[in-house]
Amino acid sequence: MADNGWEVVESVRSFWNPTKEGEELRGRLVTIGDGAYGKEFTLKVTKEDGKEQDVKLPAHKMLQGLCGSLILGDEVKVIFTGTQPPKVKGESPLRVYQVFRKSIEEKVQ
């Protein structure tokens, strides 16, 4: 919303936090870095309005393991498939994902 010529600036970075089974995120892998909880993966996602936004994936152990073979530039689709009960009482449930990729190497061929 504009106010006397001032325009609200929206963040170009966000964090994906899926809550419903089947939620998915698609984008191009633009950064892989070290974070406080392990590897951090960021996708450049095109929103419904056509604008691009960088979205950081959660630092869940399962998701980090699945993303370990991705390379910068890969097209990535991540699907949240639900949770599994914790193996140890008092721990958080395991968040389960599927990860798909279209490698930039495959595009060159």
The first five atom37 places (N, CA, C, CB, O) and aatype in JSON, in Angstrom:
{
  "aatype": [12, 0, 3, 2, 7, 17, 6, 19, 19, 6, 15, 19, 1, 15, 13, 17, 2, 14, 16, 11, 6, 7, 6, 6, 10, 1, 7, 1, 10, 19, 16, 9, 7, 3, 7, 0, 18, 7, 11, 6, 13, 16, 10, 11, 19, 16, 11, 6, 3, 7, 11, 6, 5, 3, 19, 11, 10, 14, 0, 8, 11, 12, 10, 5, 7, 10, 4, 7, 15, 10, 9, 10, 7, 3, 6, 19, 11, 19, 9, 13, 16, 7, 16, 5, 14, 14, 11, 19, 11, 7, 6, 15, 14, 10, 1, 19, 18, 5, 19, 13, 1, 11, 15, 9, 6, 6, 11, 19, 5],
  "atom_mask": [
    [1, 1, 1, 1, 1],
    [1, 1, 1, 1, 1],
    [1, 1, 1, 1, 1],
    [1, 1, 1, 1, 1],
    [1, 1, 1, 0, 1],
    [1, 1, 1, 1, 1],
    [1, 1, 1, 1, 1],
    [1, 1, 1, 1, 1],
    [1, 1, 1, 1, 1],
    [1, 1, 1, 1, 1],
    [1, 1, 1, 1, 1],
    [1, 1, 1, 1, 1],
    [1, 1, 1, 1, 1],
    [1, 1, 1, 1, 1],
    [1, 1, 1, 1, 1],
    [1, 1, 1, 1, 1],
    [1, 1, 1, 1, 1],
    [1, 1, 1, 1, 1],
    [1, 1, 1, 1, 1],
    [1, 1, 1, 1, 1],
    [1, 1, 1, 1, 1],
    [1, 1, 1, 0, 1],
    [1, 1, 1, 1, 1],
    [1, 1, 1, 1, 1],
    [1, 1, 1, 1, 1],
    [1, 1, 1, 1, 1],
    [1, 1, 1, 0, 1],
    [1, 1, 1, 1, 1],
    [1, 1, 1, 1, 1],
    [1, 1, 1, 1, 1],
    [1, 1, 1, 1, 1],
    [1, 1, 1, 1, 1],
    [1, 1, 1, 0, 1],
    [1, 1, 1, 1, 1],
    [1, 1, 1, 0, 1],
    [1, 1, 1, 1, 1],
    [1, 1, 1, 1, 1],
    [1, 1, 1, 0, 1],
    [1, 1, 1, 1, 1],
    [1, 1, 1, 1, 1],
    [1, 1, 1, 1, 1],
    [1, 1, 1, 1, 1],
    [1, 1, 1, 1, 1],
    [1, 1, 1, 1, 1],
    [1, 1, 1, 1, 1],
    [1, 1, 1, 1, 1],
    [1, 1, 1, 1, 1],
    [1, 1, 1, 1, 1],
    [1, 1, 1, 1, 1],
    [1, 1, 1, 0, 1],
    [1, 1, 1, 1, 1],
    [1, 1, 1, 1, 1],
    [1, 1, 1, 1, 1],
    [1, 1, 1, 1, 1],
    [1, 1, 1, 1, 1],
    [1, 1, 1, 1, 1],
    [1, 1, 1, 1, 1],
    [1, 1, 1, 1, 1],
    [1, 1, 1, 1, 1],
    [1, 1, 1, 1, 1],
    [1, 1, 1, 1, 1],
    [1, 1, 1, 1, 1],
    [1, 1, 1, 1, 1],
    [1, 1, 1, 1, 1],
    [1, 1, 1, 0, 1],
    [1, 1, 1, 1, 1],
    [1, 1, 1, 1, 1],
    [1, 1, 1, 0, 1],
    [1, 1, 1, 1, 1],
    [1, 1, 1, 1, 1],
    [1, 1, 1, 1, 1],
    [1, 1, 1, 1, 1],
    [1, 1, 1, 0, 1],
    [1, 1, 1, 1, 1],
    [1, 1, 1, 1, 1],
    [1, 1, 1, 1, 1],
    [1, 1, 1, 1, 1],
    [1, 1, 1, 1, 1],
    [1, 1, 1, 1, 1],
    [1, 1, 1, 1, 1],
    [1, 1, 1, 1, 1],
    [1, 1, 1, 0, 1],
    [1, 1, 1, 1, 1],
    [1, 1, 1, 1, 1],
    [1, 1, 1, 1, 1],
    [1, 1, 1, 1, 1],
    [1, 1, 1, 1, 1],
    [1, 1, 1, 1, 1],
    [1, 1, 1, 1, 1],
    [1, 1, 1, 0, 1],
    [1, 1, 1, 1, 1],
    [1, 1, 1, 1, 1],
    [1, 1, 1, 1, 1],
    [1, 1, 1, 1, 1],
    [1, 1, 1, 1, 1],
    [1, 1, 1, 1, 1],
    [1, 1, 1, 1, 1],
    [1, 1, 1, 1, 1],
    [1, 1, 1, 1, 1],
    [1, 1, 1, 1, 1],
    [1, 1, 1, 1, 1],
    [1, 1, 1, 1, 1],
    [1, 1, 1, 1, 1],
    [1, 1, 1, 1, 1],
    [1, 1, 1, 1, 1],
    [1, 1, 1, 1, 1],
    [1, 1, 1, 1, 1],
    [1, 1, 1, 1, 1],
    [1, 1, 1, 1, 1]
  ],
  "atom_positions": [
    [[0.84, -1.16, 0.0], [0.0, 0.0, 0.0], [0.9, 1.24, 0.0], [-0.96, -0.01, 1.21], [1.85, 1.32, 0.77]],
    [[0.6, 2.16, -0.83], [1.4, 3.38, -0.94], [0.83, 4.46, -0.01], [1.43, 3.89, -2.4], [-0.39, 4.57, 0.16]],
    [[1.71, 5.24, 0.59], [1.31, 6.32, 1.48], [2.2, 7.52, 1.17], [1.42, 5.89, 2.98], [3.38, 7.54, 1.53]],
    [[1.63, 8.52, 0.49], [2.39, 9.71, 0.11], [3.65, 9.35, -0.67], [2.76, 10.52, 1.35], [4.71, 9.93, -0.44]],
    [[3.54, 8.42, -1.57], [4.66, 8.03, -2.4], [5.53, 6.93, -1.8], [0.0, 0.0, 0.0], [6.4, 6.4, -2.48]],
    [[5.3, 6.59, -0.53], [6.06, 5.53, 0.12], [5.42, 4.19, -0.19], [6.15, 5.75, 1.64], [4.19, 4.04, -0.15]],
    [[6.24, 3.23, -0.5], [5.76, 1.9, -0.85], [6.33, 0.89, 0.14], [6.14, 1.53, -2.3], [7.5, 0.96, 0.49]],
    [[5.51, -0.05, 0.58], [5.97, -1.08, 1.51], [6.94, -2.0, 0.78], [4.77, -1.88, 2.09], [6.68, -2.46, -0.33]],
    [[8.07, -2.27, 1.42], [9.05, -3.2, 0.87], [8.84, -4.55, 1.52], [10.51, -2.68, 1.1], [8.86, -4.68, 2.74]],
    [[8.64, -5.57, 0.68], [8.45, -6.92, 1.19], [9.77, -7.67, 1.18], [7.39, -7.67, 0.36], [10.64, -7.41, 0.34]],
    [[9.91, -8.57, 2.11], [11.13, -9.38, 2.19], [11.25, -10.25, 0.94], [11.12, -10.25, 3.46], [10.25, -10.77, 0.44]],
    [[12.46, -10.41, 0.46], [12.7, -11.31, -0.67], [13.16, -12.67, -0.16], [13.76, -10.71, -1.64], [13.52, -13.54, -0.94]],
    [[13.14, -12.85, 1.13], [13.55, -14.1, 1.75], [12.48, -14.54, 2.74], [14.94, -13.95, 2.45], [11.92, -13.72, 3.47]],
    [[12.21, -15.83, 2.76], [11.27, -16.35, 3.74], [11.68, -17.77, 4.11], [9.83, -16.32, 3.19], [12.65, -18.31, 3.58]],
    [[10.93, -18.35, 5.02], [11.22, -19.69, 5.53], [9.99, -20.55, 5.29], [11.6, -19.65, 7.06], [8.88, -20.15, 5.62]],
    [[10.18, -21.73, 4.71], [9.07, -22.63, 4.43], [8.79, -23.48, 5.65], [9.37, -23.53, 3.2], [9.7, -24.12, 6.18]],
    [[7.55, -23.48, 6.1], [7.16, -24.26, 7.27], [5.84, -24.98, 6.96], [7.02, -23.36, 8.53], [4.78, -24.52, 7.38]],
    [[5.9, -26.1, 6.23], [4.67, -26.79, 5.86], [3.98, -27.4, 7.07], [4.96, -27.87, 4.84], [4.63, -27.85, 8.01]],
    [[2.64, -27.41, 7.04], [1.88, -27.96, 8.15], [0.91, -29.05, 7.7], [1.12, -26.87, 8.84], [0.46, -29.85, 8.52]],
    [[0.58, -29.08, 6.4], [-0.4, -30.06, 5.91], [0.28, -31.05, 4.97], [-1.57, -29.34, 5.18], [1.14, -30.68, 4.17]],
    [[-0.12, -32.31, 5.08], [0.41, -33.33, 4.17], [0.12, -32.92, 2.73], [-0.21, -34.71, 4.48], [-0.96, -32.44, 2.42]],
    [[1.11, -33.11, 1.87], [0.95, -32.8, 0.46], [1.4, -31.42, 0.07], [0.0, 0.0, 0.0], [1.48, -31.11, -1.12]],
    [[1.69, -30.55, 1.05], [2.2, -29.21, 0.7], [3.51, -29.38, -0.04], [2.39, -28.32, 1.98], [4.34, -30.23, 0.32]],
    [[3.7, -28.57, -1.08], [4.95, -28.68, -1.82], [5.52, -27.31, -2.13], [4.73, -29.46, -3.11], [4.83, -26.3, -2.13]],
    [[6.81, -27.34, -2.38], [7.55, -26.14, -2.73], [8.42, -26.48, -3.93], [8.41, -25.61, -1.52], [9.1, -27.5, -3.94]],
    [[8.38, -25.63, -4.96], [9.19, -25.84, -6.16], [10.02, -24.61, -6.42], [8.29, -26.17, -7.38], [9.56, -23.48, -6.26]],
    [[11.25, -24.84, -6.84], [12.1, -23.72, -7.18], [13.48, -24.17, -7.61], [0.0, 0.0, 0.0], [13.77, -25.37, -7.71]],
    [[14.33, -23.19, -7.87], [15.71, -23.45, -8.29], [16.61, -23.28, -7.08], [16.14, -22.49, -9.46], [16.5, -22.29, -6.36]],
    [[17.49, -24.25, -6.85], [18.41, -24.19, -5.72], [19.44, -23.1, -5.96], [19.1, -25.57, -5.49], [20.22, -23.17, -6.91]],
    [[19.44, -22.08, -5.09], [20.33, -20.94, -5.3], [21.43, -20.82, -4.25], [19.53, -19.67, -5.31], [22.47, -20.21, -4.52]],
    [[21.24, -21.39, -3.07], [22.32, -21.38, -2.08], [22.32, -22.66, -1.27], [22.19, -20.16, -1.16], [21.27, -23.24, -0.98]],
    [[23.53, -23.07, -0.91], [23.75, -24.16, 0.05], [24.77, -23.6, 1.04], [24.25, -25.52, -0.65], [25.86, -23.21, 0.64]],
    [[24.41, -23.56, 2.3], [25.32, -22.99, 3.28], [25.28, -23.75, 4.58], [0.0, 0.0, 0.0], [24.46, -24.64, 4.78]],
    [[26.18, -23.38, 5.46], [26.21, -23.95, 6.8], [25.43, -23.06, 7.74], [27.66, -24.14, 7.3], [25.65, -21.85, 7.81]],
    [[24.51, -23.68, 8.46], [23.71, -22.94, 9.42], [23.9, -23.48, 10.82], [0.0, 0.0, 0.0], [24.71, -24.38, 11.03]],
    [[23.17, -22.94, 11.76], [23.28, -23.35, 13.15], [22.86, -24.8, 13.37], [22.44, -22.44, 14.02], [23.3, -25.44, 14.32]],
    [[22.0, -25.32, 12.48], [21.46, -26.67, 12.66], [21.87, -27.6, 11.53], [19.95, -26.62, 12.77], [21.21, -28.62, 11.32]],
    [[22.91, -27.28, 10.81], [23.37, -28.11, 9.7], [23.32, -27.34, 8.4], [0.0, 0.0, 0.0], [23.36, -26.11, 8.39]],
    [[23.22, -28.06, 7.28], [23.19, -27.43, 5.97], [21.88, -26.67, 5.78], [23.36, -28.47, 4.86], [20.81, -27.11, 6.2]],
    [[22.0, -25.5, 5.13], [20.82, -24.7, 4.78], [20.7, -24.66, 3.27], [20.92, -23.26, 5.37], [21.68, -24.4, 2.57]],
    [[19.51, -24.91, 2.78], [19.22, -24.92, 1.35], [18.18, -23.85, 1.06], [18.73, -26.33, 0.88], [17.16, -23.77, 1.74]],
    [[18.45, -23.02, 0.05], [17.52, -21.95, -0.31], [17.11, -22.11, -1.76], [18.16, -20.55, -0.07], [17.95, -22.29, -2.65]],
    [[15.79, -22.05, -2.0], [15.23, -22.15, -3.35], [14.74, -20.78, -3.79], [14.08, -23.19, -3.41], [14.21, -20.02, -2.98]],
    [[14.92, -20.46, -5.05], [14.3, -19.27, -5.64], [12.97, -19.72, -6.22], [15.24, -18.59, -6.75], [12.93, -20.51, -7.16]],
    [[11.9, -19.22, -5.65], [10.54, -19.65, -5.97], [9.8, -18.51, -6.66], [9.79, -20.1, -4.69], [9.93, -17.35, -6.27]],
    [[9.01, -18.84, -7.69], [8.17, -17.84, -8.34], [6.79, -17.88, -7.69], [8.06, -18.09, -9.88], [6.11, -18.91, -7.71]],
    [[6.4, -16.76, -7.1], [5.11, -16.68, -6.43], [3.99, -16.53, -7.45], [5.09, -15.5, -5.43], [4.25, -16.34, -8.64]],
    [[2.75, -16.62, -6.98], [1.57, -16.53, -7.86], [1.52, -15.21, -8.61], [0.3, -16.7, -7.05], [1.01, -15.15, -9.73]],
    [[2.04, -14.14, -8.01], [2.01, -12.83, -8.67], [3.17, -12.65, -9.66], [2.06, -11.72, -7.62], [3.33, -11.58, -10.24]],
    [[3.97, -13.71, -9.85], [5.07, -13.67, -10.8], [6.38, -13.18, -10.23], [0.0, 0.0, 0.0], [7.42, -13.27, -10.89]],
    [[6.36, -12.67, -9.0], [7.59, -12.2, -8.36], [8.37, -13.39, -7.8], [7.28, -11.18, -7.23], [7.78, -14.39, -7.39]],
    [[9.7, -13.26, -7.81], [10.54, -14.32, -7.27], [10.86, -14.03, -5.81], [11.83, -14.46, -8.09], [10.96, -12.87, -5.39]],
    [[11.03, -15.11, -5.05], [11.34, -14.97, -3.64], [12.28, -16.11, -3.25], [10.05, -14.98, -2.78], [12.09, -17.25, -3.68]],
    [[13.29, -15.8, -2.42], [14.16, -16.84, -1.89], [13.49, -17.45, -0.67], [15.57, -16.26, -1.52], [13.06, -16.74, 0.24]],
    [[13.4, -18.79, -0.66], [12.74, -19.49, 0.44], [13.7, -20.53, 1.0], [11.4, -20.15, -0.03], [14.18, -21.4, 0.28]],
    [[13.98, -20.41, 2.29], [14.89, -21.34, 2.96], [14.11, -22.58, 3.4], [15.58, -20.65, 4.18], [13.02, -22.47, 3.96]],
    [[14.68, -23.75, 3.14], [14.06, -25.0, 3.59], [14.33, -25.2, 5.07], [14.58, -26.2, 2.77], [15.33, -24.71, 5.59]],
    [[13.44, -25.91, 5.77], [13.67, -26.17, 7.19], [14.92, -27.04, 7.38], [12.44, -26.86, 7.82], [15.3, -27.8, 6.49]],
    [[15.55, -26.91, 8.53], [16.77, -27.67, 8.83], [16.44, -29.0, 9.5], [17.71, -26.84, 9.72], [17.08, -29.38, 10.49]],
    [[15.45, -29.7, 8.97], [15.09, -31.0, 9.52], [16.07, -32.05, 9.02], [13.63, -31.39, 9.14], [16.45, -32.04, 7.85]],
    [[16.49, -32.95, 9.9], [17.52, -33.92, 9.56], [17.18, -34.72, 8.31], [17.75, -34.87, 10.72], [18.02, -34.9, 7.44]],
    [[15.95, -35.21, 8.22], [15.56, -36.02, 7.06], [15.69, -35.19, 5.79], [14.12, -36.55, 7.22], [16.21, -35.68, 4.78]],
    [[15.23, -33.96, 5.82], [15.26, -33.11, 4.64], [16.7, -32.78, 4.25], [14.46, -31.82, 4.9], [17.03, -32.76, 3.06]],
    [[17.55, -32.53, 5.22], [18.96, -32.26, 4.92], [19.6, -33.47, 4.25], [19.72, -31.89, 6.21], [20.4, -33.31, 3.32]],
    [[19.27, -34.66, 4.72], [19.82, -35.87, 4.11], [19.36, -36.05, 2.67], [0.0, 0.0, 0.0], [20.15, -36.43, 1.81]],
    [[18.09, -35.77, 2.41], [17.55, -35.92, 1.06], [18.12, -34.87, 0.1], [16.03, -35.81, 1.09], [18.26, -35.14, -1.09]],
    [[18.46, -33.7, 0.61], [18.97, -32.61, -0.23], [20.49, -32.68, -0.42], [18.59, -31.27, 0.37], [21.05, -31.88, -1.16]],
    [[21.14, -33.61, 0.24], [22.59, -33.66, 0.24], [23.24, -33.82, -1.13], [0.0, 0.0, 0.0], [24.38, -33.39, -1.31]],
    [[22.54, -34.42, -2.09], [23.15, -34.62, -3.42], [22.76, -33.54, -4.42], [22.74, -35.98, -3.96], [23.18, -33.59, -5.58]],
    [[21.97, -32.57, -3.99], [21.57, -31.49, -4.89], [22.76, -30.58, -5.2], [20.42, -30.67, -4.28], [23.66, -30.43, -4.38]],
    [[22.74, -29.97, -6.39], [23.77, -29.0, -6.74], [23.1, -27.68, -7.12], [24.66, -29.52, -7.9], [21.94, -27.66, -7.55]],
    [[23.83, -26.61, -6.96], [23.29, -25.28, -7.27], [22.77, -25.26, -8.7], [24.36, -24.19, -7.07], [23.42, -25.76, -9.62]],
    [[21.6, -24.68, -8.87], [20.98, -24.59, -10.18], [19.93, -25.66, -10.44], [0.0, 0.0, 0.0], [19.11, -25.51, -11.34]],
    [[19.94, -26.74, -9.66], [18.94, -27.8, -9.83], [17.54, -27.23, -9.62], [19.19, -28.96, -8.84], [17.32, -26.39, -8.75]],
    [[16.6, -27.7, -10.42], [15.18, -27.43, -10.16], [14.75, -28.47, -9.14], [14.3, -27.49, -11.49], [14.99, -29.66, -9.32]],
    [[14.11, -28.02, -8.06], [13.8, -28.89, -6.93], [12.32, -28.81, -6.58], [14.67, -28.52, -5.71], [11.72, -27.73, -6.61]],
    [[11.76, -29.96, -6.26], [10.39, -30.02, -5.74], [10.46, -30.78, -4.42], [9.39, -30.71, -6.76], [10.96, -31.9, -4.36]],
    [[9.94, -30.17, -3.36], [9.93, -30.78, -2.03], [8.48, -30.94, -1.61], [10.73, -29.93, -0.99], [7.69, -29.99, -1.67]],
    [[8.12, -32.15, -1.19], [6.76, -32.43, -0.74], [6.81, -32.87, 0.72], [6.07, -33.52, -1.63], [7.56, -33.78, 1.08]],
    [[6.01, -32.22, 1.56], [5.87, -32.62, 2.96], [4.82, -33.73, 3.0], [5.46, -31.41, 3.88], [3.67, -33.51, 2.62]],
    [[5.22, -34.91, 3.47], [4.3, -36.05, 3.45], [3.71, -36.37, 4.82], [5.0, -37.26, 2.92], [2.9, -37.29, 4.93]],
    [[4.1, -35.63, 5.85], [3.5, -35.84, 7.16], [4.53, -36.04, 8.25], [0.0, 0.0, 0.0], [5.7, -35.7, 8.08]],
    [[4.08, -36.59, 9.36], [4.97, -36.82, 10.49], [4.88, -38.27, 10.95], [4.63, -35.87, 11.67], [3.9, -38.96, 10.69]],
    [[5.93, -38.7, 11.62], [5.96, -40.02, 12.25], [6.19, -39.8, 13.74], [7.06, -40.95, 11.63], [6.89, -38.86, 14.13]],
    [[5.62, -40.66, 14.57], [5.82, -40.49, 16.02], [7.31, -40.57, 16.36], [5.03, -41.56, 16.81], [8.07, -41.25, 15.68]],
    [[7.72, -39.87, 17.42], [9.13, -39.92, 17.81], [9.5, -41.31, 18.33], [9.42, -38.87, 18.89], [8.68, -42.02, 18.91]],
    [[10.76, -41.68, 18.11], [11.24, -42.97, 18.61], [11.53, -42.92, 20.1], [12.49, -43.4, 17.85], [11.5, -43.94, 20.78]],
    [[11.81, -41.72, 20.6], [12.1, -41.53, 22.01], [11.04, -40.6, 22.61], [13.54, -40.94, 22.22], [10.78, -39.52, 22.08]],
    [[10.44, -41.05, 23.71], [9.4, -40.26, 24.36], [9.94, -38.88, 24.72], [8.87, -40.97, 25.61], [11.03, -38.75, 25.27]],
    [[9.16, -37.85, 24.41], [9.53, -36.49, 24.73], [10.2, -35.75, 23.58], [0.0, 0.0, 0.0], [10.33, -34.52, 23.63]],
    [[10.62, -36.46, 22.54], [11.22, -35.81, 21.38], [10.12, -35.38, 20.41], [12.23, -36.74, 20.67], [8.98, -35.82, 20.52]],
    [[10.48, -34.54, 19.48], [9.53, -34.07, 18.47], [9.29, -35.17, 17.43], [10.05, -32.79, 17.78], [10.15, -36.01, 17.19]],
    [[8.09, -35.16, 16.81], [7.83, -36.13, 15.74], [8.78, -35.9, 14.58], [6.36, -36.02, 15.27], [9.26, -34.79, 14.36]],
    [[9.05, -36.96, 13.83], [9.89, -36.88, 12.64], [9.05, -36.3, 11.5], [10.48, -38.28, 12.25], [7.98, -36.83, 11.19]],
    [[9.52, -35.24, 10.88], [8.83, -34.64, 9.73], [9.36, -35.32, 8.48], [9.04, -33.08, 9.67], [10.57, -35.38, 8.26]],
    [[8.45, -35.83, 7.65], [8.82, -36.67, 6.52], [8.6, -35.9, 5.21], [8.01, -37.99, 6.53], [7.57, -35.24, 5.03]],
    [[9.57, -36.01, 4.29], [9.54, -35.29, 3.02], [9.9, -36.23, 1.87], [10.51, -34.09, 3.05], [10.49, -37.3, 2.08]],
    [[9.54, -35.81, 0.67], [10.06, -36.39, -0.57], [10.71, -35.23, -1.32], [8.92, -37.1, -1.44], [10.2, -34.11, -1.32]],
    [[11.84, -35.52, -1.96], [12.56, -34.49, -2.71], [12.78, -35.01, -4.12], [13.92, -34.12, -2.03], [13.22, -36.14, -4.32]],
    [[12.49, -34.17, -5.11], [12.68, -34.5, -6.52], [13.56, -33.42, -7.13], [11.3, -34.61, -7.28], [13.56, -32.28, -6.66]],
    [[14.31, -33.77, -8.18], [15.17, -32.77, -8.82], [15.21, -32.96, -10.32], [16.56, -32.83, -8.25], [15.05, -34.07, -10.84]],
    [[15.44, -31.86, -11.0], [15.79, -31.85, -12.42], [17.16, -31.2, -12.45], [14.71, -31.07, -13.33], [17.3, -29.99, -12.24]],
    [[18.16, -32.0, -12.73], [19.53, -31.52, -12.68], [19.84, -30.56, -13.81], [20.48, -32.66, -12.71], [19.33, -30.72, -14.92]],
    [[20.67, -29.56, -13.54], [21.1, -28.66, -14.6], [21.93, -29.43, -15.62], [21.91, -27.49, -14.02], [21.97, -29.05, -16.8]],
    [[22.6, -30.5, -15.19], [23.39, -31.33, -16.11], [22.49, -31.99, -17.13], [24.19, -32.39, -15.34], [22.87, -32.12, -18.3]],
    [[21.3, -32.43, -16.73], [20.36, -33.06, -17.65], [19.82, -32.08, -18.67], [19.21, -33.69, -16.88], [19.53, -32.45, -19.8]],
    [[19.69, -30.81, -18.28], [19.16, -29.79, -19.18], [20.11, -29.5, -20.34], [18.87, -28.51, -18.41], [19.68, -29.14, -21.43]],
    [[21.41, -29.66, -20.09], [22.41, -29.35, -21.1], [22.35, -30.33, -22.26], [23.81, -29.35, -20.5], [22.62, -29.95, -23.4]],
    [[22.01, -31.56, -21.99], [21.99, -32.6, -23.01], [20.95, -32.37, -24.06], [21.77, -33.93, -22.38], [20.82, -33.17, -24.99]]
  ]
}
